[in-house]
Amino acid sequence: MEPHAPSLLAMMHLIALSGWGGVVATEAVIEVAPFRWRELHPAAIRLHYWIDLLVELPIVLTVVATGIALAVTTPALTGLHAVKIAFGATAVAVNLLCIVVVVRRGRRLRRGGGDRALWRASKTVLACFAAGLLAAAGAAVLGFRFALLALG
């Protein structure tokens, strides 16, 4: 292997992270639209439900698996690595919580749940976006730092 060639595992992790970021950005647009056009709320709930189950959850699991594999194959984990892992784990935990909220909200909509409860859940989803984005940004900054150090 060339001295500065990225590992296949690191590339898989980066691809999964990129996919996850794209999905989250798409979901953010879907979630914000009903606050401008209220009639879109049921459709947004249905779309986000299926995106989470069919696309986002598998991507998040791939991010976790490749992240763990990278951590256990890194020769010398430092304190900075631990901080990056903590940021990443926080982003994943917030995202998994959000998926639970989205799935429950989707099921509540199907059962004819109350409008007030659905809107409250939608506000929780937006709060998850904000918290997850902060944690993901911390992990990304450190990840880019490690990548630059690896490139020399």
VMD Tcl script that builds the backbone (N, CA, C; Angstrom):
set m [mol new atoms 456]
animate dup $m
set s [atomselect $m all]
$s set {name element resname resid chain x y z} {
  {N N MET 1 A 0.853 -1.181 0.000}
  {CA C MET 1 A 0.000 0.000 0.000}
  {C C MET 1 A 0.892 1.236 0.000}
  {N N GLU 2 A 0.500 2.238 -0.766}
  {CA C GLU 2 A 1.254 3.492 -0.814}
  {C C GLU 2 A 1.212 4.167 0.548}
  {N N PRO 3 A 2.227 4.977 0.880}
  {CA C PRO 3 A 2.295 5.564 2.218}
  {C C PRO 3 A 1.090 6.423 2.595}
  {N N HIS 4 A 0.482 7.101 1.648}
  {CA C HIS 4 A -0.623 7.997 1.974}
  {C C HIS 4 A -1.945 7.557 1.358}
  {N N ALA 5 A -2.016 6.326 0.925}
  {CA C ALA 5 A -3.253 5.826 0.333}
  {C C ALA 5 A -4.273 5.583 1.448}
  {N N PRO 6 A -5.493 6.082 1.254}
  {CA C PRO 6 A -6.521 5.828 2.274}
  {C C PRO 6 A -6.906 4.354 2.284}
  {N N SER 7 A -7.241 3.864 3.449}
  {CA C SER 7 A -7.635 2.460 3.544}
  {C C SER 7 A -9.044 2.288 2.980}
  {N N LEU 8 A -9.326 1.089 2.536}
  {CA C LEU 8 A -10.662 0.766 2.034}
  {C C LEU 8 A -11.696 0.991 3.134}
  {N N LEU 9 A -11.361 0.614 4.348}
  {CA C LEU 9 A -12.269 0.789 5.475}
  {C C LEU 9 A -12.571 2.272 5.717}
  {N N ALA 10 A -11.538 3.100 5.677}
  {CA C ALA 10 A -11.744 4.542 5.864}
  {C C ALA 10 A -12.602 5.116 4.740}
  {N N MET 11 A -12.392 4.647 3.528}
  {CA C MET 11 A -13.205 5.124 2.401}
  {C C MET 11 A -14.662 4.682 2.549}
  {N N MET 12 A -14.880 3.455 2.990}
  {CA C MET 12 A -16.251 2.979 3.214}
  {C C MET 12 A -16.937 3.819 4.297}
  {N N HIS 13 A -16.194 4.142 5.345}
  {CA C HIS 13 A -16.744 4.968 6.423}
  {C C HIS 13 A -17.117 6.352 5.889}
  {N N LEU 14 A -16.232 6.940 5.119}
  {CA C LEU 14 A -16.485 8.270 4.557}
  {C C LEU 14 A -17.683 8.257 3.604}
  {N N ILE 15 A -17.796 7.225 2.798}
  {CA C ILE 15 A -18.941 7.112 1.877}
  {C C ILE 15 A -20.244 6.981 2.667}
  {N N ALA 16 A -20.225 6.150 3.710}
  {CA C ALA 16 A -21.427 5.992 4.537}
  {C C ALA 16 A -21.783 7.307 5.236}
  {N N LEU 17 A -20.768 8.002 5.754}
  {CA C LEU 17 A -21.015 9.299 6.394}
  {C C LEU 17 A -21.614 10.299 5.413}
  {N N SER 18 A -21.105 10.299 4.197}
  {CA C SER 18 A -21.624 11.211 3.175}
  {C C SER 18 A -23.079 10.886 2.846}
  {N N GLY 19 A -23.371 9.611 2.716}
  {CA C GLY 19 A -24.757 9.200 2.461}
  {C C GLY 19 A -25.675 9.610 3.598}
  {N N TRP 20 A -25.215 9.411 4.815}
  {CA C TRP 20 A -25.993 9.784 5.992}
  {C C TRP 20 A -26.262 11.287 6.002}
  {N N GLY 21 A -25.242 12.069 5.709}
  {CA C GLY 21 A -25.418 13.528 5.656}
  {C C GLY 21 A -26.435 13.939 4.608}
  {N N GLY 22 A -26.394 13.297 3.449}
  {CA C GLY 22 A -27.362 13.608 2.395}
  {C C GLY 22 A -28.782 13.254 2.789}
  {N N VAL 23 A -28.933 12.119 3.456}
  {CA C VAL 23 A -30.264 11.700 3.909}
  {C C VAL 23 A -30.788 12.684 4.953}
  {N N VAL 24 A -29.945 13.059 5.902}
  {CA C VAL 24 A -30.371 13.989 6.949}
  {C C VAL 24 A -30.746 15.347 6.351}
  {N N ALA 25 A -29.979 15.816 5.382}
  {CA C ALA 25 A -30.309 17.095 4.738}
  {C C ALA 25 A -31.662 17.010 4.024}
  {N N THR 26 A -31.904 15.900 3.351}
  {CA C THR 26 A -33.186 15.694 2.674}
  {C C THR 26 A -34.334 15.668 3.677}
  {N N GLU 27 A -34.130 14.953 4.771}
  {CA C GLU 27 A -35.171 14.878 5.798}
  {C C GLU 27 A -35.443 16.246 6.424}
  {N N ALA 28 A -34.402 17.044 6.571}
  {CA C ALA 28 A -34.596 18.380 7.148}
  {C C ALA 28 A -35.524 19.209 6.263}
  {N N VAL 29 A -35.334 19.133 4.958}
  {CA C VAL 29 A -36.215 19.854 4.033}
  {C C VAL 29 A -37.642 19.340 4.164}
  {N N ILE 30 A -37.785 18.017 4.222}
  {CA C ILE 30 A -39.116 17.412 4.349}
  {C C ILE 30 A -39.786 17.849 5.648}
  {N N GLU 31 A -39.028 17.941 6.725}
  {CA C GLU 31 A -39.591 18.287 8.031}
  {C C GLU 31 A -39.907 19.775 8.177}
  {N N VAL 32 A -39.150 20.626 7.532}
  {CA C VAL 32 A -39.373 22.076 7.663}
  {C C VAL 32 A -40.560 22.534 6.809}
  {N N ALA 33 A -40.758 21.928 5.661}
  {CA C ALA 33 A -41.819 22.356 4.735}
  {C C ALA 33 A -43.203 22.458 5.381}
  {N N PRO 34 A -43.636 21.497 6.200}
  {CA C PRO 34 A -44.978 21.605 6.794}
  {C C PRO 34 A -45.152 22.798 7.745}
  {N N PHE 35 A -44.058 23.341 8.243}
  {CA C PHE 35 A -44.193 24.520 9.102}
  {C C PHE 35 A -44.522 25.756 8.265}
  {N N ARG 36 A -44.303 25.675 6.972}
  {CA C ARG 36 A -44.691 26.751 6.042}
  {C C ARG 36 A -46.025 26.422 5.372}
  {N N TRP 37 A -46.186 25.143 4.988}
  {CA C TRP 37 A -47.407 24.683 4.321}
  {C C TRP 37 A -47.970 23.520 5.133}
  {N N ARG 38 A -48.881 23.828 6.036}
  {CA C ARG 38 A -49.388 22.857 7.009}
  {C C ARG 38 A -50.003 21.616 6.365}
  {N N GLU 39 A -50.567 21.760 5.175}
  {CA C GLU 39 A -51.210 20.612 4.523}
  {C C GLU 39 A -50.206 19.514 4.142}
  {N N LEU 40 A -48.911 19.835 4.154}
  {CA C LEU 40 A -47.877 18.847 3.828}
  {C C LEU 40 A -47.494 17.959 5.014}
  {N N HIS 41 A -48.013 18.285 6.187}
  {CA C HIS 41 A -47.580 17.558 7.388}
  {C C HIS 41 A -47.795 16.041 7.290}
  {N N PRO 42 A -48.985 15.557 6.938}
  {CA C PRO 42 A -49.151 14.087 6.844}
  {C C PRO 42 A -48.200 13.447 5.819}
  {N N ALA 43 A -48.014 14.092 4.698}
  {CA C ALA 43 A -47.104 13.539 3.682}
  {C C ALA 43 A -45.668 13.520 4.191}
  {N N ALA 44 A -45.262 14.574 4.876}
  {CA C ALA 44 A -43.906 14.629 5.428}
  {C C ALA 44 A -43.693 13.509 6.444}
  {N N ILE 45 A -44.700 13.268 7.262}
  {CA C ILE 45 A -44.606 12.196 8.262}
  {C C ILE 45 A -44.429 10.847 7.573}
  {N N ARG 46 A -45.236 10.596 6.542}
  {CA C ARG 46 A -45.135 9.321 5.821}
  {C C ARG 46 A -43.785 9.171 5.124}
  {N N LEU 47 A -43.333 10.216 4.428}
  {CA C LEU 47 A -42.045 10.154 3.720}
  {C C LEU 47 A -40.894 9.904 4.681}
  {N N HIS 48 A -40.854 10.667 5.760}
  {CA C HIS 48 A -39.746 10.528 6.706}
  {C C HIS 48 A -39.749 9.136 7.338}
  {N N TYR 49 A -40.920 8.616 7.618}
  {CA C TYR 49 A -41.056 7.266 8.191}
  {C C TYR 49 A -40.345 6.238 7.298}
  {N N TRP 50 A -40.684 6.249 6.006}
  {CA C TRP 50 A -40.116 5.247 5.097}
  {C C TRP 50 A -38.643 5.496 4.801}
  {N N ILE 51 A -38.239 6.758 4.735}
  {CA C ILE 51 A -36.814 7.064 4.537}
  {C C ILE 51 A -36.007 6.526 5.713}
  {N N ASP 52 A -36.512 6.728 6.937}
  {CA C ASP 52 A -35.792 6.239 8.113}
  {C C ASP 52 A -35.651 4.721 8.101}
  {N N LEU 53 A -36.730 4.020 7.815}
  {CA C LEU 53 A -36.685 2.556 7.873}
  {C C LEU 53 A -35.882 1.930 6.728}
  {N N LEU 54 A -36.046 2.457 5.526}
  {CA C LEU 54 A -35.445 1.813 4.353}
  {C C LEU 54 A -34.072 2.346 3.968}
  {N N VAL 55 A -33.762 3.591 4.345}
  {CA C VAL 55 A -32.507 4.198 3.908}
  {C C VAL 55 A -31.619 4.580 5.094}
  {N N GLU 56 A -32.154 5.416 5.983}
  {CA C GLU 56 A -31.294 5.974 7.024}
  {C C GLU 56 A -30.791 4.934 8.029}
  {N N LEU 57 A -31.665 4.095 8.531}
  {CA C LEU 57 A -31.230 3.111 9.527}
  {C C LEU 57 A -30.108 2.206 8.987}
  {N N PRO 58 A -30.218 1.660 7.781}
  {CA C PRO 58 A -29.089 0.862 7.274}
  {C C PRO 58 A -27.795 1.676 7.119}
  {N N ILE 59 A -27.923 2.928 6.713}
  {CA C ILE 59 A -26.725 3.757 6.573}
  {C C ILE 59 A -26.095 4.027 7.936}
  {N N VAL 60 A -26.910 4.352 8.928}
  {CA C VAL 60 A -26.385 4.611 10.273}
  {C C VAL 60 A -25.688 3.358 10.815}
  {N N LEU 61 A -26.269 2.196 10.601}
  {CA C LEU 61 A -25.638 0.957 11.059}
  {C C LEU 61 A -24.308 0.714 10.348}
  {N N THR 62 A -24.220 1.089 9.077}
  {CA C THR 62 A -22.969 0.983 8.335}
  {C C THR 62 A -21.928 1.948 8.901}
  {N N VAL 63 A -22.346 3.170 9.226}
  {CA C VAL 63 A -21.438 4.147 9.840}
  {C C VAL 63 A -20.899 3.595 11.157}
  {N N VAL 64 A -21.784 3.038 11.972}
  {CA C VAL 64 A -21.366 2.489 13.265}
  {C C VAL 64 A -20.390 1.326 13.061}
  {N N ALA 65 A -20.716 0.417 12.162}
  {CA C ALA 65 A -19.859 -0.757 11.940}
  {C C ALA 65 A -18.480 -0.352 11.424}
  {N N THR 66 A -18.444 0.550 10.442}
  {CA C THR 66 A -17.141 0.962 9.905}
  {C C THR 66 A -16.376 1.810 10.922}
  {N N GLY 67 A -17.089 2.596 11.709}
  {CA C GLY 67 A -16.436 3.398 12.748}
  {C C GLY 67 A -15.799 2.529 13.815}
  {N N ILE 68 A -16.522 1.503 14.251}
  {CA C ILE 68 A -15.968 0.571 15.242}
  {C C ILE 68 A -14.755 -0.146 14.653}
  {N N ALA 69 A -14.876 -0.598 13.417}
  {CA C ALA 69 A -13.761 -1.296 12.770}
  {C C ALA 69 A -12.540 -0.387 12.658}
  {N N LEU 70 A -12.758 0.881 12.320}
  {CA C LEU 70 A -11.629 1.817 12.260}
  {C C LEU 70 A -10.993 2.004 13.635}
  {N N ALA 71 A -11.829 2.115 14.662}
  {CA C ALA 71 A -11.300 2.323 16.012}
  {C C ALA 71 A -10.453 1.136 16.478}
  {N N VAL 72 A -10.940 -0.068 16.215}
  {CA C VAL 72 A -10.191 -1.230 16.700}
  {C C VAL 72 A -8.952 -1.528 15.856}
  {N N THR 73 A -8.889 -0.983 14.650}
  {CA C THR 73 A -7.701 -1.213 13.812}
  {C C THR 73 A -6.721 -0.040 13.843}
  {N N THR 74 A -7.075 1.025 14.571}
  {CA C THR 74 A -6.149 2.153 14.707}
  {C C THR 74 A -5.069 1.753 15.697}
  {N N PRO 75 A -3.805 1.843 15.283}
  {CA C PRO 75 A -2.713 1.359 16.133}
  {C C PRO 75 A -2.646 2.020 17.519}
  {N N ALA 76 A -2.818 3.318 17.578}
  {CA C ALA 76 A -2.681 4.013 18.862}
  {C C ALA 76 A -3.773 5.068 18.988}
  {N N LEU 77 A -4.850 4.707 19.690}
  {CA C LEU 77 A -5.919 5.685 19.897}
  {C C LEU 77 A -5.463 6.713 20.929}
  {N N THR 78 A -5.716 7.969 20.615}
  {CA C THR 78 A -5.328 9.055 21.508}
  {C C THR 78 A -6.574 9.603 22.210}
  {N N GLY 79 A -6.342 10.547 23.089}
  {CA C GLY 79 A -7.458 11.223 23.742}
  {C C GLY 79 A -8.325 11.951 22.731}
  {N N LEU 80 A -7.695 12.493 21.692}
  {CA C LEU 80 A -8.445 13.194 20.644}
  {C C LEU 80 A -9.328 12.216 19.862}
  {N N HIS 81 A -8.822 11.000 19.675}
  {CA C HIS 81 A -9.663 9.969 19.050}
  {C C HIS 81 A -10.890 9.697 19.916}
  {N N ALA 82 A -10.683 9.628 21.229}
  {CA C ALA 82 A -11.797 9.372 22.144}
  {C C ALA 82 A -12.835 10.484 22.064}
  {N N VAL 83 A -12.385 11.728 21.926}
  {CA C VAL 83 A -13.315 12.855 21.794}
  {C C VAL 83 A -14.099 12.728 20.489}
  {N N LYS 84 A -13.405 12.386 19.400}
  {CA C LYS 84 A -14.083 12.210 18.109}
  {C C LYS 84 A -15.111 11.079 18.194}
  {N N ILE 85 A -14.731 9.973 18.819}
  {CA C ILE 85 A -15.646 8.841 18.972}
  {C C ILE 85 A -16.859 9.258 19.808}
  {N N ALA 86 A -16.633 10.049 20.853}
  {CA C ALA 86 A -17.744 10.516 21.699}
  {C C ALA 86 A -18.691 11.408 20.905}
  {N N PHE 87 A -18.134 12.315 20.094}
  {CA C PHE 87 A -18.987 13.156 19.243}
  {C C PHE 87 A -19.789 12.294 18.278}
  {N N GLY 88 A -19.112 11.344 17.625}
  {CA C GLY 88 A -19.790 10.473 16.673}
  {C C GLY 88 A -20.859 9.617 17.333}
  {N N ALA 89 A -20.542 9.065 18.497}
  {CA C ALA 89 A -21.521 8.243 19.223}
  {C C ALA 89 A -22.729 9.077 19.640}
  {N N THR 90 A -22.480 10.331 20.001}
  {CA C THR 90 A -23.589 11.213 20.364}
  {C C THR 90 A -24.477 11.475 19.156}
  {N N ALA 91 A -23.864 11.742 17.998}
  {CA C ALA 91 A -24.643 11.972 16.774}
  {C C ALA 91 A -25.478 10.734 16.434}
  {N N VAL 92 A -24.893 9.559 16.571}
  {CA C VAL 92 A -25.624 8.321 16.290}
  {C C VAL 92 A -26.765 8.133 17.285}
  {N N ALA 93 A -26.488 8.354 18.564}
  {CA C ALA 93 A -27.523 8.174 19.593}
  {C C ALA 93 A -28.694 9.128 19.366}
  {N N VAL 94 A -28.389 10.386 19.052}
  {CA C VAL 94 A -29.453 11.357 18.786}
  {C C VAL 94 A -30.246 10.927 17.557}
  {N N ASN 95 A -29.540 10.442 16.530}
  {CA C ASN 95 A -30.222 10.011 15.315}
  {C C ASN 95 A -31.111 8.797 15.575}
  {N N LEU 96 A -30.640 7.860 16.369}
  {CA C LEU 96 A -31.463 6.696 16.691}
  {C C LEU 96 A -32.694 7.102 17.498}
  {N N LEU 97 A -32.529 8.043 18.423}
  {CA C LEU 97 A -33.681 8.580 19.154}
  {C C LEU 97 A -34.668 9.216 18.181}
  {N N CYS 98 A -34.151 9.967 17.224}
  {CA C CYS 98 A -35.002 10.610 16.228}
  {C C CYS 98 A -35.760 9.565 15.405}
  {N N ILE 99 A -35.092 8.490 15.041}
  {CA C ILE 99 A -35.758 7.427 14.285}
  {C C ILE 99 A -36.913 6.849 15.098}
  {N N VAL 100 A -36.711 6.663 16.388}
  {CA C VAL 100 A -37.793 6.165 17.254}
  {C C VAL 100 A -38.970 7.135 17.240}
  {N N VAL 101 A -38.679 8.430 17.357}
  {CA C VAL 101 A -39.742 9.451 17.338}
  {C C VAL 101 A -40.469 9.424 15.994}
  {N N VAL 102 A -39.716 9.339 14.912}
  {CA C VAL 102 A -40.304 9.336 13.569}
  {C C VAL 102 A -41.189 8.112 13.362}
  {N N VAL 103 A -40.738 6.952 13.799}
  {CA C VAL 103 A -41.529 5.721 13.630}
  {C C VAL 103 A -42.801 5.791 14.478}
  {N N ARG 104 A -42.672 6.217 15.717}
  {CA C ARG 104 A -43.869 6.349 16.571}
  {C C ARG 104 A -44.853 7.363 15.983}
  {N N ARG 105 A -44.330 8.467 15.491}
  {CA C ARG 105 A -45.189 9.499 14.896}
  {C C ARG 105 A -45.897 8.947 13.664}
  {N N GLY 106 A -45.187 8.191 12.832}
  {CA C GLY 106 A -45.798 7.594 11.641}
  {C C GLY 106 A -46.906 6.616 11.999}
  {N N ARG 107 A -46.662 5.823 13.031}
  {CA C ARG 107 A -47.697 4.877 13.476}
  {C C ARG 107 A -48.890 5.617 14.073}
  {N N ARG 108 A -48.626 6.702 14.805}
  {CA C ARG 108 A -49.708 7.510 15.386}
  {C C ARG 108 A -50.558 8.117 14.272}
  {N N LEU 109 A -49.924 8.590 13.197}
  {CA C LEU 109 A -50.662 9.146 12.061}
  {C C LEU 109 A -51.569 8.078 11.450}
  {N N ARG 110 A -51.035 6.869 11.259}
  {CA C ARG 110 A -51.835 5.781 10.677}
  {C C ARG 110 A -53.033 5.422 11.539}
  {N N ARG 111 A -52.881 5.552 12.849}
  {CA C ARG 111 A -53.989 5.243 13.764}
  {C C ARG 111 A -54.953 6.423 13.911}
  {N N GLY 112 A -54.668 7.524 13.212}
  {CA C GLY 112 A -55.526 8.701 13.316}
  {C C GLY 112 A -55.244 9.517 14.569}
  {N N GLY 113 A -53.968 9.554 14.957}
  {CA C GLY 113 A -53.558 10.266 16.168}
  {C C GLY 113 A -53.855 11.751 16.102}
  {N N GLY 114 A -53.878 12.360 17.259}
  {CA C GLY 114 A -54.207 13.774 17.381}
  {C C GLY 114 A -53.205 14.688 16.709}
  {N N ASP 115 A -53.706 15.742 16.120}
  {CA C ASP 115 A -52.886 16.702 15.406}
  {C C ASP 115 A -51.847 17.351 16.324}
  {N N ARG 116 A -52.236 17.672 17.543}
  {CA C ARG 116 A -51.318 18.324 18.483}
  {C C ARG 116 A -50.116 17.425 18.792}
  {N N ALA 117 A -50.367 16.142 19.015}
  {CA C ALA 117 A -49.281 15.197 19.308}
  {C C ALA 117 A -48.349 15.032 18.104}
  {N N LEU 118 A -48.907 15.035 16.908}
  {CA C LEU 118 A -48.087 14.912 15.702}
  {C C LEU 118 A -47.175 16.131 15.535}
  {N N TRP 119 A -47.697 17.313 15.782}
  {CA C TRP 119 A -46.880 18.528 15.671}
  {C C TRP 119 A -45.810 18.566 16.752}
  {N N ARG 120 A -46.140 18.108 17.953}
  {CA C ARG 120 A -45.156 18.060 19.034}
  {C C ARG 120 A -44.013 17.115 18.642}
  {N N ALA 121 A -44.353 15.976 18.070}
  {CA C ALA 121 A -43.329 15.030 17.617}
  {C C ALA 121 A -42.480 15.642 16.508}
  {N N SER 122 A -43.091 16.413 15.619}
  {CA C SER 122 A -42.335 17.057 14.540}
  {C C SER 122 A -41.346 18.082 15.097}
  {N N LYS 123 A -41.740 18.779 16.144}
  {CA C LYS 123 A -40.817 19.721 16.790}
  {C C LYS 123 A -39.668 18.978 17.470}
  {N N THR 124 A -39.951 17.815 18.018}
  {CA C THR 124 A -38.894 16.990 18.608}
  {C C THR 124 A -37.910 16.542 17.543}
  {N N VAL 125 A -38.410 16.173 16.375}
  {CA C VAL 125 A -37.543 15.776 15.263}
  {C C VAL 125 A -36.602 16.926 14.891}
  {N N LEU 126 A -37.126 18.144 14.814}
  {CA C LEU 126 A -36.279 19.294 14.489}
  {C C LEU 126 A -35.230 19.535 15.572}
  {N N ALA 127 A -35.596 19.334 16.831}
  {CA C ALA 127 A -34.626 19.479 17.921}
  {C C ALA 127 A -33.523 18.418 17.800}
  {N N CYS 128 A -33.907 17.210 17.393}
  {CA C CYS 128 A -32.908 16.157 17.166}
  {C C CYS 128 A -31.951 16.539 16.043}
  {N N PHE 129 A -32.482 17.144 14.980}
  {CA C PHE 129 A -31.616 17.602 13.893}
  {C C PHE 129 A -30.558 18.553 14.433}
  {N N ALA 130 A -30.983 19.517 15.240}
  {CA C ALA 130 A -30.056 20.521 15.764}
  {C C ALA 130 A -28.989 19.887 16.646}
  {N N ALA 131 A -29.403 19.042 17.574}
  {CA C ALA 131 A -28.445 18.414 18.486}
  {C C ALA 131 A -27.508 17.463 17.732}
  {N N GLY 132 A -28.074 16.678 16.837}
  {CA C GLY 132 A -27.259 15.747 16.064}
  {C C GLY 132 A -26.266 16.452 15.168}
  {N N LEU 133 A -26.680 17.559 14.591}
  {CA C LEU 133 A -25.792 18.319 13.717}
  {C C LEU 133 A -24.595 18.876 14.484}
  {N N LEU 134 A -24.825 19.352 15.689}
  {CA C LEU 134 A -23.709 19.857 16.506}
  {C C LEU 134 A -22.710 18.746 16.813}
  {N N ALA 135 A -23.211 17.585 17.222}
  {CA C ALA 135 A -22.325 16.463 17.529}
  {C C ALA 135 A -21.593 15.990 16.268}
  {N N ALA 136 A -22.312 15.909 15.167}
  {CA C ALA 136 A -21.698 15.467 13.912}
  {C C ALA 136 A -20.623 16.452 13.451}
  {N N ALA 137 A -20.858 17.741 13.649}
  {CA C ALA 137 A -19.870 18.751 13.262}
  {C C ALA 137 A -18.585 18.572 14.066}
  {N N GLY 138 A -18.717 18.297 15.357}
  {CA C GLY 138 A -17.523 18.051 16.177}
  {C C GLY 138 A -16.745 16.849 15.682}
  {N N ALA 139 A -17.448 15.768 15.378}
  {CA C ALA 139 A -16.788 14.564 14.863}
  {C C ALA 139 A -16.151 14.837 13.505}
  {N N ALA 140 A -16.832 15.589 12.659}
  {CA C ALA 140 A -16.307 15.874 11.316}
  {C C ALA 140 A -15.028 16.711 11.380}
  {N N VAL 141 A -15.026 17.729 12.223}
  {CA C VAL 141 A -13.826 18.570 12.345}
  {C C VAL 141 A -12.630 17.718 12.751}
  {N N LEU 142 A -12.816 16.870 13.754}
  {CA C LEU 142 A -11.706 16.017 14.189}
  {C C LEU 142 A -11.351 14.972 13.138}
  {N N GLY 143 A -12.359 14.448 12.454}
  {CA C GLY 143 A -12.097 13.483 11.392}
  {C C GLY 143 A -11.264 14.084 10.268}
  {N N PHE 144 A -11.596 15.311 9.880}
  {CA C PHE 144 A -10.798 15.980 8.850}
  {C C PHE 144 A -9.381 16.247 9.343}
  {N N ARG 145 A -9.257 16.581 10.619}
  {CA C ARG 145 A -7.917 16.802 11.190}
  {C C ARG 145 A -7.097 15.527 11.098}
  {N N PHE 146 A -7.676 14.388 11.488}
  {CA C PHE 146 A -6.959 13.120 11.406}
  {C C PHE 146 A -6.611 12.778 9.964}
  {N N ALA 147 A -7.509 13.061 9.042}
  {CA C ALA 147 A -7.244 12.772 7.625}
  {C C ALA 147 A -6.077 13.615 7.123}
  {N N LEU 148 A -6.063 14.885 7.483}
  {CA C LEU 148 A -4.946 15.749 7.053}
  {C C LEU 148 A -3.632 15.285 7.646}
  {N N LEU 149 A -3.638 14.867 8.901}
  {CA C LEU 149 A -2.414 14.355 9.530}
  {C C LEU 149 A -1.937 13.092 8.820}
  {N N ALA 150 A -2.875 12.230 8.421}
  {CA C ALA 150 A -2.514 10.981 7.729}
  {C C ALA 150 A -1.907 11.251 6.355}
  {N N LEU 151 A -2.335 12.352 5.750}
  {CA C LEU 151 A -1.810 12.678 4.420}
  {C C LEU 151 A -0.433 13.311 4.490}
  {N N GLY 152 A -0.038 13.705 5.677}
  {CA C GLY 152 A 1.312 14.245 5.862}
  {C C GLY 152 A 1.328 15.679 5.705}
}
mol reanalyze $m
mol bondsrecalc $m
mol representation Tube
mol addrep $m
